[in-house]
Protein backbone atom coordinates (compact mmCIF):
# COMPACT_ATOMS: atom_id res chain seq x y z
CA UNK A 1 0.00 0.00 0.00
CA UNK A 2 1.39 3.40 -0.96
CA UNK A 3 1.57 5.93 1.84
CA UNK A 4 0.72 9.47 0.83
CA UNK A 5 1.82 12.75 2.43
CA UNK A 6 1.80 16.43 1.50
CA UNK A 7 4.93 17.84 -0.10
CA UNK A 8 5.56 21.61 -0.07
CA UNK A 9 8.90 21.69 -1.89
CA UNK A 10 8.28 20.34 -5.38
CA UNK A 11 5.94 23.01 -6.65
CA UNK A 12 6.33 24.12 -10.23
CA UNK A 13 3.41 26.51 -10.21
CA UNK A 14 3.74 30.25 -10.77
CA UNK A 15 1.48 30.87 -7.76
CA UNK A 16 2.17 29.62 -4.26
CA UNK A 17 0.34 26.33 -3.82
CA UNK A 18 -0.38 26.70 -0.11
CA UNK A 19 -2.17 29.89 0.78
CA UNK A 20 -1.48 31.39 4.25
CA UNK A 21 -4.90 30.36 5.55
CA UNK A 22 -4.31 26.73 4.51
CA UNK A 23 -2.57 24.70 7.20
CA UNK A 24 -0.32 22.03 5.65
CA UNK A 25 -0.94 18.58 7.06
CA UNK A 26 -0.11 14.93 6.67
CA UNK A 27 -2.89 12.68 5.38
CA UNK A 28 -2.23 9.15 6.64
CA UNK A 29 -3.52 6.38 4.37
CA UNK A 30 -1.61 3.52 5.97
CA UNK A 31 -0.11 3.35 9.46
CA UNK A 32 3.13 1.99 7.97
CA UNK A 33 4.08 5.66 7.58
CA UNK A 34 4.70 5.82 11.32
CA UNK A 35 7.78 3.66 10.87
CA UNK A 36 9.48 6.68 9.33
CA UNK A 37 7.32 9.55 10.62
CA UNK A 38 6.44 10.44 14.21
CA UNK A 39 2.71 10.72 14.86
CA UNK A 40 3.13 14.26 16.14
CA UNK A 41 5.00 15.48 13.06
CA UNK A 42 3.76 18.79 11.70
CA UNK A 43 4.54 20.38 8.34
CA UNK A 44 5.86 23.92 8.61
CA UNK A 45 6.26 26.38 5.75
CA UNK A 46 9.82 27.63 6.20
CA UNK A 47 9.74 30.11 3.32
CA UNK A 48 7.63 31.01 0.32
CA UNK A 49 7.44 33.43 -2.58
CA UNK A 50 9.36 31.27 -5.05
CA UNK A 51 8.62 30.71 -8.73
CA UNK A 52 9.67 27.04 -8.84
CA UNK A 53 11.59 25.56 -5.93
CA UNK A 54 13.66 22.37 -6.25
CA UNK A 55 16.72 20.49 -5.00
CA UNK A 56 16.58 20.78 -1.18
CA UNK A 57 19.96 19.89 0.37
CA UNK A 58 20.99 20.03 4.03
CA UNK A 59 24.48 21.39 4.74
CA UNK A 60 25.45 19.75 8.05
CA UNK A 61 28.61 21.79 8.57
CA UNK A 62 26.61 25.03 8.36
CA UNK A 63 23.35 23.70 9.85
CA UNK A 64 21.65 25.23 6.86
CA UNK A 65 19.21 24.15 4.17
CA UNK A 66 19.81 25.23 0.58
CA UNK A 67 17.42 24.85 -2.35
CA UNK A 68 16.98 26.19 -5.85
CA UNK A 69 14.54 28.53 -7.55
CA UNK A 70 15.18 27.31 -11.07
CA UNK A 71 13.65 30.08 -13.27
CA UNK A 72 15.16 32.77 -11.06
CA UNK A 73 18.71 31.35 -11.47
CA UNK A 74 19.08 31.40 -7.69
CA UNK A 75 20.00 29.09 -4.82
CA UNK A 76 18.46 30.12 -1.52
CA UNK A 77 19.40 29.14 2.01
CA UNK A 78 17.36 28.82 5.16
CA UNK A 79 18.49 28.47 8.76
CA UNK A 80 16.83 29.00 12.10
CA UNK A 81 18.68 32.25 12.81
CA UNK A 82 18.48 34.08 9.48
CA UNK A 83 15.48 32.52 7.74
CA UNK A 84 15.45 32.78 3.95
CA UNK A 85 18.46 34.32 2.22
CA UNK A 86 19.97 34.34 -1.25
CA UNK A 87 22.82 31.82 -1.19
CA UNK A 88 24.11 31.88 -4.79
CA UNK A 89 23.06 33.95 -7.79
CA UNK A 90 23.60 33.23 -10.64
CA UNK A 91 23.38 29.54 -9.85
CA UNK A 92 23.35 27.73 -13.18
CA UNK A 93 23.02 30.16 -16.08
CA UNK A 94 26.39 31.83 -16.45
CA UNK A 95 27.43 30.64 -19.93
CA UNK A 96 25.29 33.20 -21.71
CA UNK A 97 23.41 31.98 -24.77
CA UNK A 98 20.69 34.33 -26.07
CA UNK A 99 19.06 31.45 -27.95
CA UNK A 100 19.02 29.05 -25.02
CA UNK A 101 17.29 28.61 -21.70
CA UNK A 102 18.09 31.02 -18.88
CA UNK A 103 17.12 28.79 -15.97
CA UNK A 104 19.61 28.15 -13.20
CA UNK A 105 20.44 25.33 -10.82
CA UNK A 106 18.11 22.40 -10.19
CA UNK A 107 19.30 19.28 -8.32
CA UNK A 108 22.06 19.58 -5.70
CA UNK A 109 24.35 17.16 -3.86
CA UNK A 110 27.57 17.27 -1.85
CA UNK A 111 30.42 15.10 -3.07
CA UNK A 112 32.54 13.10 -0.63
CA UNK A 113 34.88 16.07 -0.20
CA UNK A 114 32.04 18.39 0.79
CA UNK A 115 31.93 20.27 -2.52
CA UNK A 116 28.60 21.48 -3.88
CA UNK A 117 27.68 19.67 -7.12
CA UNK A 118 25.01 21.39 -9.21
CA UNK A 119 22.78 20.30 -12.07
CA UNK A 120 22.71 23.47 -14.17
CA UNK A 121 19.86 23.92 -16.61
CA UNK A 122 21.08 27.08 -18.36
CA UNK A 123 24.71 25.96 -18.62
CA UNK A 124 23.53 22.46 -19.63
CA UNK A 125 26.15 21.03 -17.31
CA UNK A 126 27.00 19.14 -14.15
CA UNK A 127 29.28 21.51 -12.27
CA UNK A 128 31.20 21.84 -9.02
CA UNK A 129 31.17 25.14 -7.15
CA UNK A 130 34.82 26.05 -6.55
CA UNK A 131 34.11 28.35 -3.60
CA UNK A 132 33.69 26.97 -0.05
CA UNK A 133 30.15 26.32 1.19
CA UNK A 134 30.51 29.10 3.76
CA UNK A 135 31.40 31.70 1.10
CA UNK A 136 29.55 30.71 -2.09
CA UNK A 137 30.51 32.30 -5.40
CA UNK A 138 29.40 31.55 -9.00
CA UNK A 139 32.74 30.03 -9.96
CA UNK A 140 32.40 26.53 -11.39
CA UNK A 141 34.37 23.57 -12.62
CA UNK A 142 32.42 21.59 -15.20
CA UNK A 143 32.44 17.85 -14.62
CA UNK A 144 30.22 17.04 -17.60
CA UNK A 145 28.85 19.18 -20.44
CA UNK A 146 28.60 16.91 -23.48
CA UNK A 147 27.90 13.37 -24.59
CA UNK A 148 29.53 12.30 -27.86
CA UNK A 149 30.51 15.94 -28.47
CA UNK A 150 26.89 17.09 -28.18
CA UNK A 151 25.68 19.38 -25.41
CA UNK A 152 23.38 17.96 -22.76
CA UNK A 153 19.76 19.12 -22.74
CA UNK A 154 19.51 20.39 -19.14
CA UNK A 155 20.83 18.17 -16.31
CA UNK A 156 18.09 17.89 -13.70
CA UNK A 157 18.79 15.60 -10.73
CA UNK A 158 21.82 13.75 -9.40
CA UNK A 159 22.89 11.21 -6.78
CA UNK A 160 26.23 9.97 -5.47
CA UNK A 161 27.55 6.45 -4.93
CA UNK A 162 29.83 5.36 -2.11
CA UNK A 163 32.75 5.24 -4.55
CA UNK A 164 32.18 8.83 -5.68
CA UNK A 165 30.51 8.01 -9.01
CA UNK A 166 27.56 10.25 -9.91
CA UNK A 167 24.29 9.31 -11.60
CA UNK A 168 22.24 12.08 -13.20
CA UNK A 169 19.24 12.68 -15.44
CA UNK A 170 19.03 14.96 -18.47
CA UNK A 171 15.47 15.87 -19.56
CA UNK A 172 14.73 18.83 -21.86
CA UNK A 173 13.01 21.02 -19.24
CA UNK A 174 15.65 23.77 -19.34
CA UNK A 175 15.24 24.31 -23.07
CA UNK A 176 12.58 26.89 -24.01
CA UNK A 177 10.83 24.54 -26.47
CA UNK A 178 12.00 21.34 -24.78
CA UNK A 179 12.24 18.44 -27.25
CA UNK A 180 11.35 20.75 -30.13
CA UNK A 181 13.96 23.38 -29.30
CA UNK A 182 16.30 24.11 -32.22
CA UNK A 183 19.34 24.19 -29.93
CA UNK A 184 18.69 20.68 -28.63
CA UNK A 185 21.64 18.62 -29.85
CA UNK A 186 20.87 15.16 -28.48
CA UNK A 187 18.01 13.22 -30.04
CA UNK A 188 17.08 11.63 -26.69
CA UNK A 189 16.77 12.41 -22.98
CA UNK A 190 19.20 10.38 -20.95
CA UNK A 191 20.19 8.78 -17.67
CA UNK A 192 23.96 8.90 -17.18
CA UNK A 193 26.75 7.61 -15.00
CA UNK A 194 29.67 9.98 -14.46
CA UNK A 195 32.47 7.90 -12.97
CA UNK A 196 34.94 9.32 -10.48
CA UNK A 197 37.68 9.12 -13.11
CA UNK A 198 35.65 11.35 -15.46
CA UNK A 199 34.33 8.61 -17.75
CA UNK A 200 30.77 9.35 -18.90
CA UNK A 201 28.42 6.44 -19.62
CA UNK A 202 24.91 6.65 -21.09
CA UNK A 203 22.79 4.20 -19.09
CA UNK A 204 19.37 4.68 -20.68
CA UNK A 205 18.12 6.78 -23.59
CA UNK A 206 14.56 5.45 -23.68
CA UNK A 207 12.86 7.50 -20.93
CA UNK A 208 10.97 10.44 -22.36
CA UNK A 209 11.30 12.66 -19.25
CA UNK A 210 13.91 11.29 -16.82
CA UNK A 211 13.72 13.34 -13.64
CA UNK A 212 14.36 12.36 -10.00
CA UNK A 213 17.05 9.75 -9.33
CA UNK A 214 18.24 7.84 -6.27
CA UNK A 215 20.45 4.87 -5.40
CA UNK A 216 19.40 2.25 -2.87
CA UNK A 217 21.48 2.23 0.31
CA UNK A 218 23.08 -1.08 -0.68
CA UNK A 219 23.52 0.27 -4.24
CA UNK A 220 21.99 -2.87 -5.72
CA UNK A 221 19.35 -0.88 -7.55
CA UNK A 222 18.51 2.63 -8.73
CA UNK A 223 15.14 4.35 -9.12
CA UNK A 224 14.46 7.01 -11.77
CA UNK A 225 11.25 9.03 -12.16
CA UNK A 226 9.77 9.63 -15.59
CA UNK A 227 7.71 12.83 -15.47
CA UNK A 228 5.70 12.21 -18.61
CA UNK A 229 1.90 12.52 -18.38
CA UNK A 230 1.56 9.69 -20.90
CA UNK A 231 3.90 7.39 -18.99
CA UNK A 232 4.08 8.60 -15.37
CA UNK A 233 6.29 5.90 -13.90
CA UNK A 234 9.24 5.18 -11.69
CA UNK A 235 11.74 2.78 -13.23
CA UNK A 236 13.88 0.34 -11.22
CA UNK A 237 17.31 -0.59 -12.51
CA UNK A 238 19.06 -3.56 -10.92
CA UNK A 239 22.83 -3.09 -10.77
CA UNK A 240 25.74 -5.52 -10.58
CA UNK A 241 28.83 -5.06 -8.40
CA UNK A 242 30.41 -2.82 -11.06
CA UNK A 243 27.19 -0.72 -11.19
CA UNK A 244 26.26 -1.92 -14.64
CA UNK A 245 22.53 -2.26 -15.32
CA UNK A 246 21.51 -5.91 -15.41
CA UNK A 247 17.72 -5.45 -15.60
CA UNK A 248 15.06 -2.76 -15.89
CA UNK A 249 11.44 -2.82 -14.74
CA UNK A 250 8.56 -0.49 -13.88
CA UNK A 251 8.69 0.04 -10.13
CA UNK A 252 5.45 2.03 -9.88
CA UNK A 253 3.01 3.35 -12.47
CA UNK A 254 0.92 6.43 -11.65
CA UNK A 255 -0.29 7.23 -15.16
CA UNK A 256 -3.85 6.50 -14.09
CA UNK A 257 -3.67 9.40 -11.60
CA UNK A 258 -2.79 12.04 -14.18
CA UNK A 259 -6.40 12.64 -15.21
CA UNK A 260 -7.60 13.27 -11.65
CA UNK A 261 -4.55 14.42 -9.66
CA UNK A 262 -2.19 17.31 -10.33
CA UNK A 263 1.40 16.30 -10.69
CA UNK A 264 3.90 13.88 -12.21
CA UNK A 265 6.74 11.72 -10.82
CA UNK A 266 9.53 14.00 -9.73
CA UNK A 267 12.20 14.01 -7.02
CA UNK A 268 12.87 11.09 -4.70
CA UNK A 269 14.99 10.16 -1.71
CA UNK A 270 15.68 6.82 -0.07
CA UNK A 271 15.23 6.68 3.70
CA UNK A 272 17.15 4.00 5.59
CA UNK A 273 13.85 2.08 5.88
CA UNK A 274 11.67 3.41 3.05
CA UNK A 275 11.77 4.84 -0.46
CA UNK A 276 10.26 8.34 -0.56
CA UNK A 277 8.81 9.40 -3.93
CA UNK A 278 7.47 12.82 -4.91
CA UNK A 279 4.66 13.25 -7.40
CA UNK A 280 4.83 16.89 -8.49
CA UNK A 281 3.40 19.20 -7.37
CA UNK A 282 2.32 17.89 -3.99
CA UNK A 283 1.88 14.16 -3.50
CA UNK A 284 4.59 11.99 -1.95
CA UNK A 285 4.69 8.25 -1.42
CA UNK A 286 6.63 6.12 1.05
CA UNK A 287 7.06 2.55 -0.13
CA UNK A 288 8.75 -0.30 1.79
CA UNK A 289 12.25 -0.94 0.49
N, C-alpha and C positions, 0 to 999 in steps of 0.2 A: 504494500500500500504506500503510495506517495504521500509525503507529509508536506503540507503547504504552509508557507509563512509570507508575511509582507516584506517586500524589499524596497528600500527608499533610495538606494544608490543608483541602480541601473535604469535611470529615466532618460529617454531620448526625446522627450517632448519639449516644445518651446515654452510651455507654461509649466509652472510648478505643479506636480501631480497632487501633492498633499496640501490642501489649503489650511491656514492656521487654525480654523475651527474644527478640523478633522483630526482626531487623536489617532495616531498610528497604533496598530495592535497586531497581535499574533493570533491567527485563526488556527486552532488545533483540529486536525482531521483524524489524527491517529496518535495515541499516547506514546508511541515509539519516539516521538520528537523529544520527550523529556530525558532521553538518554544523552542528548547533546545540548539541551536547553533547559535551564532552571524554570520551574513553574512560575516564579515571580518575575521573570525577565520582562522588561518593558522596552519598547522601541522609542528612542529619543531622536528628534531631528537636531543634528549638531549644527548644520548650516544649510542655507538655501539660497535661491537667487541665481542658480546656474542654468546655462543653456542646455548642456548635455554632459552630465557627470559620469565618469568611468574610473576604472583602474585603482580602487582603494588599496593602499599599501601602508602598513604600520612600520615606522622606523624606531626600533627598540632603543637604539643608542640616544635618540633625541626625545623619546616618549611622545611621538608626534605621528599623526596620520597625514598622509599626502594622497591626493587624488586629482584626476584630470578633468578639465572642462574642455572637451575636444575642439568644438568650433571656435572657442575663444583663445586657442593656442596658449593655454595656461595650465600650470600645475598649482593647486592650492594646498595649503597645510591647515591642520586644525590641531590645537592642543588645549588642555584644560585652562591654561593661564591666558593665552592670547586669542583663543577662538579661531575664526577663519582669517587667513592671511594669504596673500599671493606668495607662492614659494618659488616659482620659476616661470618667467615669461620673456621671450617666446620659449615654448616647450618642445615643439616638434616641427615647426615650419620656419626654418631659417635659410634653407637653400631656395631662394626665391625663384619662382617659376610662374609668370603671369598667366600661363595657360593651364596650370595645374590646380590641385586643391590647396587650400590655405589652412586646413585643420592641423591641430598640433598633436600633442602626445595622447596616447590612449592607454594601453596596458603597461604596467610597471612591475618590475621585480628588483630585488637586490641580488647581486652575484655573491659568490662565496667570499669575496674580499670586501664586501660591503659597498660596492659601487652601484649606483643607480643605473639600471638598464631600462631603456625606453623604447616602446613601439611608437614610431613617429609617422603619422599619416602624411603630413605635408612633405616631409623629406623622403618619404617612401623607404624608410630605413629602420634597422635595429641599431640603436646607438647607446653608447656609454657616456654618462655625464662625467667630464674630467674633473670638475670641482668637487670638493668634499661635501657631504650631505649637510653639514652645518653652515656652509657658505655657498649655496647653489648659484651657478652661472651657466648661461647657454653656450657652453663650450663642449663639443662632443667628439668622440671617436666612433667611427662607423664600423660596427662589426659585420654588417651585411646590408648591401644595397641592391644587389643584382643576382639574378639566377640565369645562367647561360648568357651572360652579357646583356640581359634585359632587366630594366628596372622593376622592382616589386610594384604591386598595386598600392597597398597601404597597410603595412604590418599592424596588427590589431591587438593580439593578446599573446602572452609568453609565459613559459614556466621553465624551471631549472631542475636538472637532475643532480644527484649526489656527486657525480663526477665533474660537474660544471658544464655539461652540454645543455643547450637551450633548445626548446621546442617552441615554434611560433606559428601563428596563422596569418594569412595574407588575403583578406577579402578585398573588394573594390570600394568599400565605403568611403574612403578618403578622396576618391576621384569624383569630380562634379557630376559626371554622367555615368558613374560606376562602370558596369561592363561595356557600355556603349561609348565610353569616353575616348576621344581620338588619341589621347596620350597614353592610354593603356597599352603596354608593350607585351605582356604575357597573355596568352590566349586562355588561361585558366586561373582559378583562385586556389592557392596551395596551402598545404600543411608541411612545414619544414623542420629539419633538425640541423642546428648549427653546432657542430662539435667544438670542443674546447680548443682544438688545434686550428680552428678556422674553416674546416671543411664544411661545405653546405650540401645537404642532401634533401631532395624533394621526396617526401613520404607519401603524399596523396594529392592528386590533382583533380579528383572527381567531385569533391564537395562544392556545391554552388556558392555557399556563403559560410566558409569556415570562420568561427568566431572564438568563443571561449575555449580554453585548453588547460588541462591539468593532468599530472602524473599521479598514479596511485603511490601510496607511501612505500610499498615494496618495489615499485617501478616495474611491475609485471604487466601493467596495462596503462593505457592513456585514454582519456575521454576528450572528445572535441564536439563542440556545439555547431550545428548548422542552422543559421538564422535565416532560413528561406521559408516563406509562408506556404509554399507548395510542398516542402519536405522538411518540416520543423522537427528535427531529430537530434539526438546525441549519439555519436558513433563511438564504439569501443574498439580500440586497437590492442591486441595482445602482443607483447614484446618478448623477444628472447634475451639472453644474457648480454648480448652485444647491442641491445635496444633496436634491433631490426624488427619490423612488423611481420608477424607470422600469421595473423588472422585479423579480420575486420568484420564487425557485426553492428546492427542497430541496437544500442543500449536502451533507448527510450524514444518513443515516437509520440509527439504532441501535435501532429498536424491536425488532428480532429478538433483541437481547442481553438484553432486560429479563427474560425467563423464566429465563435461566441466569446472569446477572451482576448483582451489586448495583449500583445507581446509575442516574442519569438525566443527560442533558445539563445542564451547570451553567455555571460560570464559564469564560471564555476570554480569552486574550491573543494579540496578534499580534506575533511576533518579526520582526526585519527580514528574515529569510529564510523563516520558517515560521509557520503558524497553529497555535496551541497550544490545544487544547480539553480541558476537564475533564468527565468523566462521573462525577458524584457517586455513591458516595463516594470512589472511589480511582483510577479509570482516567483517564489522559490520553492524548491523541492529538496527534501533530505531523504536519501535512499540508502538502505543498508549496504555496506561495502562487501 
